[in-house]
């Protein structure tokens, strides 16, 4: 059983009966969710495509950004061995 999980922009364009450029514009605007596999390869998940075809807007997930300290604090809270005077 070979079930395809992803569509190419050309396959999505054929399903929607539009040009590949139109599909790429939909991806760029965020209306059609897609994954960029490499700089030249884009894949559209089949479930996301089905949601788009049904006329529903995909839910946008918020990107969580955590603040990281800009400098690493080495030695903070560490104890060092005391040197004995010779």
ABEGO torsion letter per residue (X at the ends): XBBBABBBAAAAAAAAGBBAAAAAAAAAAGABBBBBABAABBBBBAAAAAAAAAGBBBBBBBBBBBBBBABBBBGBGBBBBBBBBX
